[in-house]
Amino acid sequence: MIAAYYYIAYTTVELFASSLTEKTKLKGLLEILTASSEYDMLPVRQYEERSLQALSTHLPQKLADGAKFSDPHTKALILLQAHFSRQALSLDLAADRNVVLGSALKLLQALVDVISSNGWLKPALVAMESSQMVVQGLWDRDHPLMQLPHFSKAIVDRCQAHEEEIDTVFDIMGLEDDVRDSLLQLSPTQMADVAHFCNNYPNIDLEYDVADADEVETGDAVQMTVTLEREVDEDMDASTIGQVSAPRYPKPKVEGWWLVVGDVKRNSLLCIKRIALQKSAKVKLDFVAPDEAGDYKLTLYFMCDSYLGCDQEYEFDLSVAQGDSDEEEDSEDGDSDGMEED
């Protein structure tokens, strides 16, 4: 089903299912991703092996021992890391990088589905963050301001050194014009690119409610309602809402989002739903209460597939009372059936 839905090879889904674990982290996930059958035919030209080997020495994540630079999957992994590191590439390698990126998002979505079918929270979040990295051409540890066009490390350093520390895209949007001009030191054309990015960057209000939260028993179906409202300018063209500013991604991109309910302590994913969002939405999430009575600290995640820094998470408590087990119900029924009338 997953292979057909995403138009990927069934061998790729089998690889994902056999390779992923509840402890998979970013390094392992990228290795699994680039081992996909979709990269079998990525060309490795005779003269490229030395270039790929040299490129690999500058990447944060070292290749596995014995990695062969003639292997298309090794090349895919190197090019993906080079994309996150914004490494300069030759024309041929840049074209091949775009081929790698062209398949990466649907493969990552399939990875999320395989992981969530196993009920693992942390690897699912890593895969979602990897989608952001692919679209914006950054590592997850890079500063979110580096997404903005023409921003350099020097500009980010000036923003962080400002008397009112500037850490987010929203902070940039809230600056007075003269302060912004002084900090960024960009040309009018470059500032127009920054403004375009900021106007597209999602600003979404989220509210949630758990139905009958005080009456939850073990094994109950729990329903959560999430209300989403995007802040948009009144004169904004509706057809452009959700269009992603991503000059380093080779295709047009529209935002996608995941809503996830999870238990961080137990690395348990209880519920997941992928949505598209225009101006507003009301989404119902259903999950099953834990089998053991107790107080649980759960987290609602709202994860973007395209931008760094706009994810949201909300902790909430769920008290689960002991419900009647089937054995207890059967016993009660048996006692009732065995009573004799006087």
C-alpha positions as CSV (number, residue, x, y, z in Angstrom):
1,M,0.0,0.0,0.0
2,I,2.8,2.5,0.9
3,A,4.7,1.7,-2.3
4,A,1.7,2.2,-4.5
5,Y,0.6,5.4,-2.7
6,Y,4.0,7.1,-3.1
7,Y,4.9,5.5,-6.4
8,I,8.0,3.9,-5.0
9,A,9.5,0.4,-5.4
10,Y,8.1,-2.3,-3.1
11,T,11.8,-3.2,-2.5
12,T,12.3,0.2,-1.0
13,V,9.5,-0.2,1.5
14,E,10.8,-3.7,2.4
15,L,14.2,-2.1,3.0
16,F,12.7,0.6,5.2
17,A,10.7,-2.0,7.2
18,S,13.7,-4.2,7.8
19,S,16.3,-1.5,8.5
20,L,14.4,1.0,10.7
21,T,14.3,0.6,14.5
22,E,12.9,2.6,17.4
23,K,16.4,4.0,18.0
24,T,17.2,5.1,14.4
25,K,18.7,8.6,14.4
26,L,19.6,11.1,11.7
27,K,22.7,9.4,10.4
28,G,21.1,6.0,10.1
29,L,18.0,7.4,8.6
30,L,19.9,9.2,5.8
31,E,21.8,6.0,5.1
32,I,18.5,4.0,4.8
33,L,17.0,6.8,2.7
34,T,19.8,6.8,0.2
35,A,19.9,3.0,0.0
36,S,16.5,3.1,-1.7
37,S,16.0,1.3,-5.0
38,E,15.1,4.7,-6.5
39,Y,18.8,5.6,-6.5
40,D,20.0,2.4,-8.2
41,M,20.4,4.1,-11.5
42,L,22.1,7.3,-10.3
43,P,25.1,7.6,-12.7
44,V,28.6,7.5,-11.4
45,R,30.9,8.7,-14.1
46,Q,34.5,7.5,-14.4
47,Y,36.0,10.8,-13.4
48,E,33.8,11.4,-10.4
49,E,35.0,8.9,-7.9
50,R,37.9,11.1,-6.8
51,S,35.7,14.2,-6.6
52,L,33.2,12.3,-4.5
53,Q,35.9,11.1,-2.2
54,A,37.3,14.6,-1.8
55,L,33.8,15.9,-1.2
56,S,33.1,13.3,1.5
57,T,36.0,14.5,3.6
58,H,34.2,17.8,4.2
59,L,30.9,16.4,5.3
60,P,29.7,16.2,8.9
61,Q,28.6,12.6,8.8
62,K,31.4,10.2,7.9
63,L,30.7,7.4,5.5
64,A,30.6,3.8,6.7
65,D,33.9,1.8,6.5
66,G,34.3,0.3,3.1
67,A,32.0,2.7,1.3
68,K,32.6,2.5,-2.4
69,F,32.6,5.7,-4.4
70,S,31.5,3.8,-7.4
71,D,28.2,2.9,-5.7
72,P,25.3,5.1,-6.7
73,H,23.9,4.9,-3.1
74,T,27.1,6.2,-1.7
75,K,27.0,9.1,-4.2
76,A,23.4,9.8,-3.2
77,L,24.3,10.1,0.4
78,I,27.3,12.4,-0.3
79,L,25.2,14.6,-2.5
80,L,22.4,14.8,0.1
81,Q,24.9,15.8,2.8
82,A,26.5,18.3,0.4
83,H,23.0,19.9,-0.1
84,F,22.6,20.3,3.6
85,S,26.0,21.8,3.9
86,R,25.5,24.0,0.9
87,Q,28.7,22.8,-0.7
88,A,29.6,24.1,-4.2
89,L,29.3,21.4,-6.9
90,S,30.3,20.9,-10.5
91,L,27.5,21.2,-13.1
92,D,27.2,17.4,-13.4
93,L,27.1,16.8,-9.7
94,A,24.6,19.6,-9.1
95,A,22.3,18.0,-11.7
96,D,22.6,14.7,-10.0
97,R,22.0,16.3,-6.6
98,N,18.7,17.6,-8.0
99,V,17.8,14.1,-9.1
100,V,18.5,12.9,-5.5
101,L,16.3,15.7,-4.1
102,G,13.5,15.0,-6.6
103,S,12.9,11.6,-5.0
104,A,13.8,12.4,-1.4
105,L,10.6,13.9,-0.2
106,K,8.3,11.1,-1.2
107,L,10.8,8.6,0.2
108,L,10.8,10.5,3.5
109,Q,7.0,10.5,3.6
110,A,7.1,6.8,3.1
111,L,9.7,6.5,5.9
112,V,7.3,8.4,8.2
113,D,4.5,6.0,7.4
114,V,6.6,2.9,8.0
115,I,7.9,4.3,11.3
116,S,4.5,5.4,12.5
117,S,3.0,2.0,11.7
118,N,5.5,0.6,14.3
119,G,4.4,3.3,16.8
120,W,7.9,4.9,17.2
121,L,7.8,8.6,18.0
122,K,11.4,9.8,17.9
123,P,12.5,8.4,14.5
124,A,9.2,9.8,13.0
125,L,10.1,13.3,14.2
126,V,13.7,12.9,12.8
127,A,12.2,11.9,9.4
128,M,9.9,15.0,9.4
129,E,12.8,17.3,10.3
130,S,14.8,15.7,7.5
131,S,12.1,16.8,5.1
132,Q,12.6,20.4,6.2
133,M,16.4,19.9,5.6
134,V,15.8,18.7,2.1
135,V,13.6,21.6,1.1
136,Q,15.7,24.3,2.7
137,G,19.2,22.9,2.1
138,L,20.3,23.1,5.8
139,W,21.2,20.7,8.6
140,D,18.7,20.5,11.5
141,R,21.3,22.1,13.8
142,D,21.7,25.2,11.5
143,H,20.2,28.5,12.6
144,P,16.6,28.9,11.2
145,L,17.5,32.4,10.0
146,M,19.8,30.8,7.4
147,Q,16.7,29.8,5.4
148,L,16.2,33.5,4.5
149,P,17.6,34.4,1.1
150,H,21.0,36.1,1.1
151,F,21.5,35.5,4.8
152,S,25.1,34.6,5.8
153,K,26.6,33.5,9.1
154,A,27.8,37.1,9.6
155,I,24.2,38.4,9.3
156,V,22.9,35.8,11.7
157,D,25.7,36.7,14.2
158,R,24.7,40.4,14.0
159,C,21.1,39.5,14.6
160,Q,22.0,37.4,17.7
161,A,24.3,40.1,19.0
162,H,21.5,42.7,18.8
163,E,20.3,44.1,22.1
164,E,17.0,42.4,21.5
165,E,18.2,38.9,20.4
166,I,16.7,38.1,17.0
167,D,16.3,34.3,16.6
168,T,13.3,33.7,14.4
169,V,11.8,34.8,11.1
170,F,9.0,36.5,13.1
171,D,11.7,38.6,14.9
172,I,13.0,39.8,11.6
173,M,9.4,40.7,10.5
174,G,8.9,42.7,13.7
175,L,11.9,45.0,13.3
176,E,11.7,48.6,12.4
177,D,12.8,49.3,8.9
178,D,15.8,51.3,9.8
179,V,17.0,48.7,12.3
180,R,16.4,45.9,9.8
181,D,18.4,47.7,7.1
182,S,21.3,48.3,9.5
183,L,21.4,44.7,10.6
184,L,21.0,43.0,7.3
185,Q,23.0,45.4,5.1
186,L,21.3,44.1,1.9
187,S,20.5,45.8,-1.4
188,P,16.9,46.8,-2.2
189,T,16.5,43.8,-4.5
190,Q,17.9,41.4,-1.9
191,M,15.6,42.9,0.7
192,A,12.6,42.3,-1.6
193,D,13.6,38.6,-1.7
194,V,13.7,38.6,2.2
195,A,10.3,40.2,2.3
196,H,8.9,37.6,-0.1
197,F,10.2,34.8,2.1
198,C,8.8,36.4,5.3
199,N,5.4,36.9,3.7
200,N,5.3,33.2,2.7
201,Y,6.6,31.9,6.1
202,P,3.7,30.3,7.9
203,N,2.3,31.9,11.1
204,I,-0.3,29.6,12.4
205,D,-2.3,29.7,15.6
206,L,-3.2,26.3,17.1
207,E,-5.7,25.4,19.8
208,Y,-6.7,21.9,20.9
209,D,-9.2,20.2,23.1
210,V,-9.4,16.6,24.4
211,A,-13.0,15.4,24.5
212,D,-14.1,14.1,28.0
213,A,-10.5,14.3,29.2
214,D,-11.6,13.6,32.8
215,E,-13.4,10.4,32.0
216,V,-10.8,8.4,30.1
217,E,-10.3,4.8,31.0
218,T,-7.8,2.2,29.9
219,G,-8.3,1.2,26.3
220,D,-10.8,4.0,25.6
221,A,-10.9,5.7,22.2
222,V,-9.7,9.3,22.9
223,Q,-10.6,12.1,20.5
224,M,-8.7,15.4,20.2
225,T,-9.9,18.3,18.1
226,V,-7.2,20.7,16.8
227,T,-8.1,24.1,15.4
228,L,-5.7,25.8,13.1
229,E,-5.8,29.4,11.9
230,R,-3.3,30.9,9.6
231,E,-2.5,34.6,9.9
232,V,-2.6,36.1,6.4
233,D,-2.7,39.6,4.9
234,E,-6.1,40.5,3.7
235,D,-4.8,41.5,0.3
236,M,-2.8,38.2,-0.1
237,D,-3.7,36.2,-3.2
238,A,-5.4,33.0,-2.0
239,S,-3.7,30.9,-4.7
240,T,-0.3,31.7,-3.2
241,I,-1.1,30.6,0.3
242,G,1.1,27.7,1.3
243,Q,3.6,28.2,-1.5
244,V,7.0,27.5,-0.1
245,S,10.0,29.8,-0.6
246,A,12.8,27.3,-1.3
247,P,15.3,28.4,-3.9
248,R,17.6,25.5,-3.1
249,Y,14.9,22.9,-3.8
250,P,14.6,22.0,-7.5
251,K,10.8,21.8,-7.7
252,P,7.8,24.0,-6.8
253,K,6.7,23.0,-3.3
254,V,3.5,23.5,-1.3
255,E,3.5,23.2,2.5
256,G,2.5,19.9,4.1
257,W,2.0,19.3,7.8
258,W,1.9,16.4,10.2
259,L,-0.2,16.4,13.4
260,V,1.3,13.9,15.9
261,V,0.3,12.8,19.4
262,G,3.2,11.0,21.2
263,D,4.6,10.0,24.5
264,V,8.2,11.1,24.6
265,K,9.1,9.1,27.8
266,R,8.0,5.8,26.1
267,N,9.0,6.8,22.6
268,S,5.5,6.0,21.6
269,L,3.5,7.5,18.7
270,L,-0.2,7.3,19.4
271,C,-1.7,9.1,16.5
272,I,-0.5,10.8,13.2
273,K,-2.3,12.7,10.5
274,R,-0.9,14.5,7.5
275,I,-2.8,17.6,6.3
276,A,-2.6,20.5,3.9
277,L,-3.6,23.9,5.3
278,Q,-4.9,26.9,3.6
279,K,-6.4,29.6,5.9
280,S,-8.0,27.4,8.5
281,A,-8.9,23.8,9.4
282,K,-10.4,21.8,12.2
283,V,-8.8,18.4,12.5
284,K,-10.0,15.4,14.6
285,L,-7.3,13.1,16.0
286,D,-8.2,9.7,17.4
287,F,-6.0,7.5,19.5
288,V,-6.4,4.7,22.0
289,A,-5.7,5.3,25.7
290,P,-2.9,3.3,27.3
291,D,-3.7,-0.2,28.6
292,E,-2.3,0.7,32.1
293,A,-4.0,3.2,34.4
294,G,-2.0,6.2,35.4
295,D,-1.1,9.8,34.7
296,Y,0.6,10.3,31.3
297,K,2.4,13.4,29.9
298,L,1.7,13.5,26.2
299,T,2.8,15.9,23.5
300,L,0.9,17.3,20.5
301,Y,3.3,18.1,17.6
302,F,2.5,20.2,14.6
303,M,5.3,19.6,12.2
304,C,6.0,21.3,8.9
305,D,7.6,19.4,6.0
306,S,9.2,22.5,4.4
307,Y,10.5,25.1,6.9
308,L,12.7,25.0,9.9
309,G,11.6,26.9,13.0
310,C,7.9,26.9,12.6
311,D,7.0,23.6,14.3
312,Q,4.9,23.7,17.4
313,E,4.5,21.3,20.3
314,Y,2.2,21.3,23.3
315,E,2.5,19.1,26.4
316,F,-0.8,17.9,28.0
317,D,-1.6,15.6,30.8
318,L,-3.9,12.6,30.4
319,S,-5.2,10.8,33.5
320,V,-6.3,7.3,32.6
321,A,-8.5,5.4,35.1
322,Q,-8.7,1.6,35.2
323,G,-11.5,0.4,33.1
324,D,-13.5,-2.9,33.4
325,S,-11.5,-5.7,31.8
326,D,-13.3,-8.3,29.7
327,E,-12.5,-10.9,32.3
328,E,-14.2,-8.8,35.0
329,E,-17.2,-8.3,32.8
330,D,-17.5,-12.0,32.0
331,S,-17.2,-12.8,35.7
332,E,-20.0,-10.4,36.5
333,D,-22.2,-11.8,33.8
334,G,-21.5,-15.3,35.1
335,D,-22.4,-14.4,38.7
336,S,-25.6,-12.8,37.4
337,D,-26.5,-15.9,35.3
338,G,-25.9,-18.2,38.3
339,M,-28.4,-16.4,40.7
340,E,-31.6,-18.3,41.5
341,E,-34.9,-16.7,42.3
342,D,-36.6,-17.6,45.6
